[in-house]
Amino acid sequence: MRNGLKAAIVGTTMLGAVLVPSTAEATPGYGVSGTIIKQKTVGHTDYILREVVVQPGGSTGWHFHDGTLYAYVKGGTLSHADADCVTSEVYPTGSPLSEDAPDPGCGFA
C-alpha cells in the first residue's frame, strides 16, 4: 500500500504512522523516498510506520489519506499545503502533526 504526505517539503525526514493509508494523488511528487519500518493489520485497519525522506526542494505532490496520518518532523522544515495549494502550516524540526481523513461529503472518492 502506498503512503504519502499531503505537503510540499523542503529537506525533511519524517516518521509517520497511518490508519488505512490509501492515497489518491492529484499532482505528482518528486525527490521523495520511503521505507516501511513496521506494518500490521488489526481487523480492517492497516497500521504502517514509515520513514519518508524528502530531498530539499522535493514534494509529495498534493494528495489525501483515507485514514488518519500521524507524523513527526525529524529534520528540516515541512510546509503543508491544503487542497487549494496554499501553504497552511509550516512545521520545524521536532514538530508532531496529524491529519484526519477527509470528510466523505467534501468531494473525495
TATA-V859510 format. One line per field, one symbol per residue. phi: phi as a letter, one per 40 degrees, with the letter a starting at -180 (. if undefined). A space follows every 10 residues. Layout:
BEGIN
phi->???
END
This chain:
BEGIN
phi->.cbabcabbb fbbbbabbcf ccbbcbbcca gbbbbccaaa bbgbbcbbbb cbbbcdgcac gcabbcbcbb abccagbbbc bcdcgccbab bcdgccabac cccdccgcb
END
